[in-house]
Amino acid sequence: MRLRNTLAAALGAFPLVPTLPTSASAASGDSSYAYLDEQENDQTGRLTDPESETCINLPEAESDGAPAAGAPRNSTDEFATASVEANCEGPSFALRPGGGVSSRLKVRSVIFR
């Protein structure tokens, strides 16, 4: 009798498994970049614990009228692929985890993997 009740409870709970919450995947750490504000002063933008596998447009550089950001630095625990155009399009380059940096490259979007 106990085995039958245990088996029934296990089978009854099985349909609930897909409703369990899953953790969102995110890179741990910061990624930074340089940009010019509206008065053309140098500023630093930062992405903290950015979501993985999602293209992130840099808000200060995503529009075609704004200058692209520069000097991207990847201090997260995942590789970052930075793109010259918004929406992770156009030429791209990889920055290694833990401090990958490029002082000459321009960027408008990035994805972490």
Summary of the structure (lengths in Angstrom):
residues: 113
radius of gyration: 21.2
end to end distance: 50.2
largest distance: 77.6
contacts: 308
relative contact order: 0.21
helix: 19%
strand: 39%
